[in-house]
Amino acid sequence: MMKKSLFTLMLSLLLGSVGCKSQTNENLESMKNEIKDVVYAFAKAGEERNIQAYDDILHSDFRVIANKYPTPDKTSIIPAENYIGLLAKEVIGGTKFDVEFKHVEVMDHSAVVVAHFKAEKGSQLVTILLIKNAEDKWQMVTDMAVQK
């Protein structure tokens, strides 16, 4: 009787943990899809120079880390308002990119994405950091691109 009860308890725990694991995996995949949607929206907004679209996409503390810019010996950190200004002046943006995800890692309310932004002329390997904002929505906080 004791062995049967112990077996039933162990089986229940095992089956219960399998259910939790699949639920966690489903949640993780759902978050990864939400994150990918934000990255796709970022690429599309840049292509269209749609500044208003960035209201939902970019965190208020967003910045671009531009290595070897403006000269090969410099690194620039471009805050959101300057980035938006460059888009408005059409200094950047206007390029259609196909996005290929290399890596998406979610850590609770933060995420790291490595994606290959491919264009007809050239491409970029982009590392993007995202966080969940107060409304529990994913937003980009950092973009660091390496030209290929």
N, CA, C and O of each residue as an XYZ file, in Angstrom:
592
protein
N       0.818     -1.194      0.000
C       0.000      0.000      0.000
C       0.861      1.257      0.000
O       0.590      2.201     -0.742
N       1.895      1.266      0.831
C       2.799      2.402      0.919
C       3.532      2.611     -0.405
O       3.689      3.742     -0.866
N       3.982      1.503     -1.015
C       4.685      1.596     -2.293
C       3.768      2.150     -3.374
O       4.193      2.946     -4.210
N       2.500      1.723     -3.354
C       1.544      2.183     -4.351
C       1.274      3.680     -4.172
O       1.184      4.412     -5.158
N       1.147      4.135     -2.937
C       0.922      5.557     -2.665
C       2.127      6.382     -3.076
O       1.983      7.456     -3.661
N       3.318      5.879     -2.769
C       4.545      6.578     -3.137
C       4.675      6.650     -4.661
O       5.050      7.686     -5.209
N       4.362      5.541     -5.339
C       4.414      5.505     -6.795
C       3.422      6.509     -7.391
O       3.765      7.233     -8.326
N       2.207      6.556     -6.863
C       1.178      7.476     -7.343
C       1.623      8.923     -7.136
O       1.424      9.760     -8.016
N       2.221      9.222     -5.988
C       2.701     10.559     -5.693
C       3.819     10.952     -6.676
O       3.807     12.057     -7.218
N       4.769     10.058     -6.899
C       5.888     10.336     -7.814
C       5.376     10.535     -9.245
O       5.827     11.441     -9.946
N       4.445      9.696     -9.673
C       3.878      9.809    -11.003
C       3.133     11.135    -11.157
O       3.237     11.785    -12.197
N       2.391     11.538    -10.139
C       1.659     12.810    -10.181
C       2.622     13.989    -10.278
O       2.395     14.924    -11.046
N       3.696     13.938     -9.496
C       4.692     15.012     -9.545
C       5.368     15.086    -10.908
O       5.584     16.170    -11.451
N       5.696     13.929    -11.446
C       6.348     13.868    -12.744
C       5.440     14.425    -13.835
O       5.865     15.259    -14.635
N       4.210     13.973    -13.867
C       3.268     14.452    -14.872
C       2.951     15.927    -14.686
O       2.773     16.655    -15.662
N       2.880     16.362    -13.455
C       2.634     17.776    -13.168
C       3.769     18.648    -13.648
O       3.529     19.733    -14.178
N       5.000     18.202    -13.476
C       6.143     19.009    -13.911
C       6.245     19.045    -15.426
O       6.692     20.045    -15.988
N       5.840     17.974    -16.098
C       5.841     17.969    -17.562
C       4.856     19.015    -18.060
O       5.164     19.753    -18.996
N       3.683     19.091    -17.455
C       2.694     20.085    -17.848
C       3.214     21.494    -17.636
O       3.003     22.356    -18.489
N       3.891     21.753    -16.520
C       4.454     23.076    -16.241
C       5.530     23.419    -17.251
O       5.611     24.553    -17.723
N       6.354     22.440    -17.582
C       7.437     22.697    -18.523
C       6.882     23.073    -19.888
O       7.386     24.002    -20.520
N       5.856     22.372    -20.356
C       5.304     22.698    -21.667
C       4.637     24.060    -21.629
O       4.705     24.801    -22.610
N       3.996     24.411    -20.524
C       3.381     25.725    -20.386
C       4.463     26.801    -20.434
O       4.284     27.833    -21.082
N       5.574     26.567    -19.759
C       6.681     27.510    -19.767
C       7.246     27.646    -21.168
O       7.536     28.757    -21.612
N       7.408     26.530    -21.873
C       7.915     26.576    -23.242
C       6.956     27.327    -24.165
O       7.391     28.084    -25.034
N       5.647     27.116    -23.975
C       4.664     27.842    -24.770
C       4.761     29.331    -24.505
O       4.705     30.133    -25.438
N       4.907     29.713    -23.239
C       5.037     31.113    -22.860
C       6.312     31.702    -23.445
O       6.302     32.829    -23.940
N       7.406     30.954    -23.394
C       8.681     31.405    -23.941
C       8.569     31.617    -25.447
O       9.044     32.629    -25.963
N       7.956     30.690    -26.149
C       7.779     30.836    -27.594
C       6.886     32.032    -27.919
O       7.129     32.747    -28.891
N       5.864     32.242    -27.113
C       4.986     33.389    -27.307
C       5.770     34.695    -27.131
O       5.613     35.626    -27.920
N       6.614     34.758    -26.096
C       7.429     35.951    -25.879
C       8.413     36.161    -27.025
O       8.618     37.289    -27.473
N       9.021     35.077    -27.500
C       9.959     35.196    -28.623
C       9.249     35.735    -29.865
O       9.813     36.545    -30.601
N       8.031     35.292    -30.095
C       7.267     35.792    -31.243
C       6.929     37.276    -31.081
O       6.994     38.035    -32.048
N       6.569     37.692    -29.859
C       6.302     39.107    -29.593
C       7.551     39.941    -29.861
O       7.474     41.016    -30.456
N       8.701     39.438    -29.418
C       9.974     40.130    -29.605
C      10.300     40.239    -31.090
O      10.704     41.302    -31.561
N      10.129     39.158    -31.821
C      10.395     39.182    -33.263
C       9.486     40.190    -33.955
O       9.917     40.888    -34.873
N       8.236     40.269    -33.520
C       7.307     41.237    -34.102
C       7.810     42.668    -33.899
O       7.683     43.502    -34.795
N       8.381     42.955    -32.724
C       8.928     44.289    -32.449
C      10.106     44.568    -33.379
O      10.223     45.672    -33.911
N      10.974     43.587    -33.580
C      12.139     43.765    -34.461
C      11.690     43.967    -35.907
O      12.219     44.831    -36.606
N      10.719     43.175    -36.355
C      10.177     43.371    -37.713
C       9.577     44.785    -37.851
O       9.789     45.461    -38.858
N       8.833     45.215    -36.835
C       8.219     46.550    -36.867
C       9.288     47.644    -36.897
O       9.115     48.662    -37.568
N      10.382     47.438    -36.179
C      11.509     48.373    -36.178
C      12.102     48.496    -37.584
O      12.336     49.601    -38.075
N      12.340     47.356    -38.220
C      12.902     47.361    -39.579
C      11.944     48.050    -40.557
O      12.375     48.830    -41.406
N      10.666     47.765    -40.436
C       9.651     48.347    -41.334
C       9.532     49.856    -41.112
O       9.440     50.617    -42.075
N       9.534     50.288    -39.858
C       9.443     51.720    -39.547
C      10.655     52.461    -40.105
O      10.519     53.580    -40.599
N      11.825     51.859    -40.033
C      13.026     52.473    -40.592
C      12.954     52.569    -42.100
O      13.328     53.583    -42.690
N      12.469     51.507    -42.719
C      12.319     51.490    -44.179
C      11.401     52.619    -44.632
O      11.687     53.313    -45.607
N      10.301     52.791    -43.918
C       9.291     53.785    -44.284
C       9.565     55.155    -43.670
O       8.865     56.126    -43.959
N      10.592     55.225    -42.816
C      10.890     56.436    -42.041
C       9.627     56.897    -41.307
O       9.299     58.083    -41.276
N       8.936     55.927    -40.722
C       7.689     56.162    -40.001
C       8.012     56.467    -38.540
O       8.054     55.567    -37.702
N       8.234     57.712    -38.255
C       8.675     58.140    -36.924
C       7.628     57.838    -35.861
O       7.984     57.465    -34.743
N       6.356     57.988    -36.178
C       5.294     57.732    -35.199
C       5.257     56.265    -34.774
O       4.873     55.962    -33.644
N       5.646     55.361    -35.652
C       5.652     53.938    -35.304
C       6.645     53.648    -34.179
O       6.471     52.699    -33.414
N       7.682     54.473    -34.088
C       8.696     54.258    -33.054
C       8.184     54.547    -31.648
O       8.805     54.126    -30.672
N       7.056     55.261    -31.521
C       6.499     55.536    -30.193
C       6.255     54.250    -29.415
O       6.492     54.199    -28.208
N       5.784     53.215    -30.099
C       5.515     51.935    -29.445
C       6.735     51.020    -29.418
O       6.856     50.162    -28.544
N       7.634     51.207    -30.374
C       8.752     50.279    -30.549
C       9.936     50.614    -29.650
O      10.541     49.725    -29.050
N      10.265     51.912    -29.559
C      11.459     52.332    -28.830
C      11.134     52.747    -27.403
O      10.184     53.491    -27.159
N      11.927     52.262    -26.476
C      11.842     52.684    -25.082
C      12.323     54.129    -25.002
O      13.111     54.562    -25.842
N      11.864     54.876    -24.010
C      12.271     56.284    -23.885
C      13.785     56.425    -23.683
O      14.346     57.480    -23.982
N      14.444     55.396    -23.189
C      15.897     55.419    -23.007
C      16.647     54.746    -24.154
O      17.825     54.417    -24.014
N      15.981     54.540    -25.279
C      16.610     53.894    -26.430
C      17.863     54.642    -26.861
O      17.937     55.867    -26.769
N      18.845     53.882    -27.334
C      20.052     54.458    -27.902
C      20.645     53.495    -28.905
O      20.443     52.283    -28.827
N      21.377     54.053    -29.846
C      22.114     53.271    -30.827
C      23.586     53.370    -30.447
O      24.095     54.457    -30.173
N      24.255     52.240    -30.432
C      25.692     52.235    -30.228
C      26.313     52.036    -31.600
O      26.165     50.982    -32.220
N      27.010     53.062    -32.064
C      27.606     53.039    -33.398
C      29.125     52.948    -33.240
O      29.796     53.949    -32.988
N      29.650     51.741    -33.389
C      31.084     51.537    -33.287
C      31.757     52.000    -34.577
O      31.237     51.788    -35.672
N      32.906     52.629    -34.435
C      33.686     53.136    -35.572
C      32.924     54.232    -36.313
O      32.992     54.342    -37.537
N      32.189     55.049    -35.532
C      31.432     56.151    -36.127
C      31.583     57.366    -35.232
O      31.456     57.223    -34.016
N      31.835     58.507    -35.738
C      31.860     58.925    -37.136
C      33.184     58.627    -37.846
O      33.275     58.764    -39.066
N      34.197     58.226    -37.099
C      35.468     57.834    -37.717
C      35.867     56.475    -37.155
O      35.359     56.075    -36.108
N      36.763     55.759    -37.826
C      37.125     54.403    -37.395
C      37.669     54.288    -35.965
O      37.664     53.199    -35.390
N      38.129     55.376    -35.401
C      38.677     55.326    -34.040
C      37.670     55.769    -32.974
O      38.036     55.910    -31.807
N      36.435     55.986    -33.350
C      35.416     56.503    -32.424
C      34.252     55.520    -32.256
O      34.001     54.659    -33.100
N      33.567     55.688    -31.147
C      32.301     55.005    -30.903
C      31.308     56.069    -30.468
O      31.610     56.886    -29.598
N      30.138     56.065    -31.063
C      29.109     57.046    -30.724
C      27.913     56.363    -30.088
O      27.522     55.262    -30.475
N      27.348     57.036    -29.114
C      26.085     56.589    -28.527
C      25.055     57.639    -28.910
O      25.139     58.798    -28.505
N      24.083     57.205    -29.696
C      23.089     58.113    -30.257
C      21.766     57.897    -29.511
O      21.153     56.838    -29.641
N      21.320     58.894    -28.730
C      20.045     58.737    -28.010
C      18.850     58.766    -28.967
O      18.963     59.166    -30.125
N      17.718     58.333    -28.449
C      16.496     58.196    -29.256
C      16.160     59.463    -30.023
O      15.876     59.400    -31.219
N      16.186     60.616    -29.358
C      15.779     61.850    -30.039
C      16.720     62.185    -31.199
O      16.265     62.705    -32.218
N      18.000     61.904    -31.073
C      18.936     62.138    -32.177
C      18.706     61.129    -33.305
O      18.791     61.474    -34.484
N      18.413     59.884    -32.932
C      18.129     58.841    -33.920
C      16.898     59.231    -34.740
O      16.905     59.143    -35.967
N      15.852     59.659    -34.052
C      14.618     60.083    -34.718
C      14.903     61.299    -35.613
O      14.362     61.402    -36.714
N      15.746     62.208    -35.140
C      16.118     63.374    -35.932
C      16.822     62.994    -37.226
O      16.564     63.583    -38.276
N      17.713     62.005    -37.152
C      18.410     61.535    -38.356
C      17.433     60.906    -39.348
O      17.581     61.061    -40.560
N      16.439     60.198    -38.825
C      15.397     59.635    -39.693
C      14.590     60.751    -40.358
O      14.324     60.702    -41.559
N      14.205     61.748    -39.574
C      13.391     62.849    -40.086
C      14.132     63.617    -41.180
O      13.524     64.062    -42.154
N      15.448     63.772    -41.015
C      16.268     64.480    -42.014
C      16.659     63.571    -43.177
O      17.335     64.002    -44.111
N      16.228     62.310    -43.111
C      16.519     61.294    -44.130
C      18.017     61.038    -44.289
O      18.495     60.698    -45.372
N      18.750     61.210    -43.177
C      20.168     60.858    -43.155
C      20.307     59.339    -43.055
O      21.223     58.747    -43.626
N      19.384     58.723    -42.323
C      19.341     57.269    -42.191
C      17.943     56.793    -42.554
O      17.030     57.599    -42.737
N      17.785     55.492    -42.655
C      16.484     54.915    -42.966
C      16.248     54.842    -44.464
O      17.106     55.201    -45.271
N      15.066     54.370    -44.809
C      14.699     54.259    -46.211
C      15.182     52.986    -46.888
O      14.974     52.802    -48.088
N      15.826     52.104    -46.129
C      16.345     50.858    -46.692
C      15.456     49.698    -46.288
O      15.108     49.561    -45.115
N      15.083     48.860    -47.248
C      14.297     47.663    -46.959
C      15.250     46.549    -46.537
O      16.188     46.210    -47.258
N      14.998     45.995    -45.373
C      15.802     44.893    -44.859
C      14.960     43.636    -44.731
O      13.808     43.691    -44.302
N      15.535     42.513    -45.102
C      14.978     41.212    -44.750
C      15.665     40.822    -43.444
O      16.891     40.872    -43.346
N      14.891     40.442    -42.461
C      15.435     40.141    -41.141
C      15.530     38.633    -40.968
O      14.548     37.908    -41.135
N      16.720     38.179    -40.634
C      16.959     36.766    -40.332
C      17.455     36.681    -38.892
O      18.510     37.218    -38.557
N      16.689     36.004    -38.050
C      17.046     35.901    -36.635
C      18.106     34.828    -36.434
O      17.948     33.684    -36.861
N      19.182     35.222    -35.777
C      20.275     34.297    -35.463
C      20.129     33.743    -34.053
O      20.445     32.581    -33.797
N      19.645     34.590    -33.132
C      19.551     34.189    -31.736
C      18.543     35.083    -31.023
O      18.577     36.304    -31.174
N      17.659     34.486    -30.260
C      16.733     35.230    -29.412
C      16.783     34.575    -28.035
O      16.472     33.394    -27.880
N      17.178     35.362    -27.045
C      17.245     34.840    -25.679
C      16.403     35.722    -24.772
O      16.571     36.941    -24.741
N      15.500     35.096    -24.039
C      14.605     35.807    -23.136
C      15.011     35.479    -21.701
O      15.201     34.318    -21.339
N      15.137     36.522    -20.903
C      15.444     36.376    -19.489
C      14.427     37.182    -18.705
O      14.668     38.338    -18.357
N      13.297     36.566    -18.433
C      12.236     37.213    -17.663
C      11.655     38.411    -18.401
O      10.869     38.234    -19.332
N      12.021     39.613    -18.008
C      11.485     40.839    -18.611
C      12.505     41.547    -19.502
O      12.322     42.711    -19.858
N      13.586     40.839    -19.861
C      14.627     41.373    -20.738
C      14.933     40.355    -21.825
O      14.697     39.159    -21.653
N      15.460     40.838    -22.948
C      15.779     39.925    -24.040
C      16.950     40.468    -24.864
O      17.184     41.674    -24.943
N      17.663     39.535    -25.464
C      18.755     39.857    -26.388
C      18.431     39.195    -27.720
O      18.079     38.016    -27.775
N      18.555     39.969    -28.785
C      18.312     39.460    -30.135
C      19.550     39.737    -30.977
O      20.096     40.840    -30.957
N      19.977     38.737    -31.704
C      20.999     38.926    -32.729
C      20.319     38.574    -34.044
O      19.824     37.464    -34.234
N      20.310     39.548    -34.943
C      19.624     39.360    -36.217
C      20.477     39.893    -37.353
O      21.240     40.845    -37.187
N      20.337     39.268    -38.500
C      21.021     39.703    -39.711
C      20.010     40.502    -40.526
O      19.017     39.956    -41.006
N      20.272     41.793    -40.677
C      19.433     42.659    -41.494
C      20.057     42.681    -42.877
O      21.121     43.268    -43.073
N      19.399     42.042    -43.840
C      19.938     41.927    -45.196
C      19.242     42.912    -46.124
O      18.017     43.037    -46.123
N      20.059     43.614    -46.922
C      19.540     44.547    -47.922
C      20.177     44.225    -49.263
O      21.122     43.441    -49.346
N      19.642     44.845    -50.319
C      20.217     44.620    -51.642
C      21.680     45.029    -51.685
O      22.508     44.342    -52.283
N      21.993     46.149    -51.051
C      23.372     46.639    -51.008
C      23.839     46.604    -49.562
O      23.522     47.498    -48.777
N      24.587     45.577    -49.218
C      25.136     45.480    -47.871
C      24.164     44.893    -46.869
O      22.990     44.665    -47.160
N      24.686     44.659    -45.695
C      23.857     44.126    -44.632
C      24.494     44.463    -43.291
O      25.620     44.954    -43.223
N      23.754     44.189    -42.240
C      24.212     44.476    -40.883
C      23.918     43.285    -39.995
O      22.882     42.636    -40.141
N      24.813     42.999    -39.087
C      24.536     42.060    -38.019
C      24.175     42.920    -36.820
O      25.015     43.668    -36.320
N      22.951     42.824    -36.358
C      22.438     43.737    -35.349
C      22.195     42.990    -34.041
O      21.581     41.924    -34.019
N      22.691     43.575    -32.956
C      22.396     43.080    -31.619
C      21.435     44.072    -30.992
O      21.715     45.269    -30.933
N      20.314     43.575    -30.527
C      19.257     44.418    -29.987
C      18.943     43.962    -28.571
O      18.793     42.768    -28.311
N      18.846     44.914    -27.670
C      18.410     44.622    -26.310
C      16.998     45.157    -26.149
O      16.698     46.287    -26.534
N      16.143     44.335    -25.581
C      14.758     44.726    -25.356
C      14.414     44.540    -23.885
O      14.984     43.698    -23.192
N      13.474     45.342    -23.434
C      12.938     45.179    -22.083
C      11.425     45.320    -22.150
O      10.871     45.882    -23.096
N      10.782     44.802    -21.133
C       9.340     44.998    -21.028
C       9.105     46.309    -20.286
O       9.721     46.554    -19.249
N       8.226     47.148    -20.807
C       7.948     48.430    -20.170
C       6.882     48.265    -19.079
O       6.459     47.148    -18.781
N       6.462     49.367    -18.499
C       5.482     49.329    -17.407
C       4.153     48.727    -17.844
O       3.411     48.202    -17.014
N       3.844     48.796    -19.139
C       2.597     48.228    -19.671
C       2.769     46.778    -20.089
O       1.875     46.201    -20.708
N       3.918     46.181    -19.755
C       4.209     44.772    -20.050
C       4.323     44.512    -21.551
O       3.966     43.436    -22.031
N       4.828     45.512    -22.291
C       5.039     45.370    -23.733
C       6.539     45.460    -24.012
O       7.258     46.221    -23.365
N       6.997     44.672    -24.982
C       8.403     44.682    -25.346
C       8.755     45.955    -26.099
O       8.032     46.377    -27.002
N       9.879     46.563    -25.714
C      10.405     47.731    -26.406
C      11.919     47.608    -26.528
O      12.587     46.984    -25.703
N      12.433     48.225    -27.588
C      13.876     48.201    -27.810
C      14.540     49.268    -26.964
O      14.076     50.407    -26.915
N      15.623     48.903    -26.300
C      16.366     49.867    -25.487
C      17.746     50.143    -26.084
O      18.305     51.216    -25.859
N      18.301     49.197    -26.837
C      19.610     49.379    -27.461
C      19.673     48.669    -28.804
O      19.114     47.587    -28.986
N      20.364     49.303    -29.736
C      20.610     48.744    -31.065
C      22.095     48.944    -31.353
O      22.593     50.069    -31.324
N      22.783     47.870    -31.625
C      24.192     47.968    -31.997
C      24.392     47.150    -33.270
O      24.229     45.930    -33.269
N      24.744     47.830    -34.343
C      24.883     47.164    -35.645
C      26.339     47.124    -36.072
O      27.104     48.057    -35.827
N      26.704     46.033    -36.710
C      28.018     45.874    -37.306
C      27.793     45.704    -38.809
O      27.094     44.784    -39.235
N      28.376     46.577    -39.595
C      28.220     46.505    -41.043
C      28.953     45.284    -41.571
O      30.058     44.980    -41.121
N      28.351     44.587    -42.516
C      28.988     43.421    -43.132
C      29.386     43.755    -44.553
O      29.941     42.909    -45.254
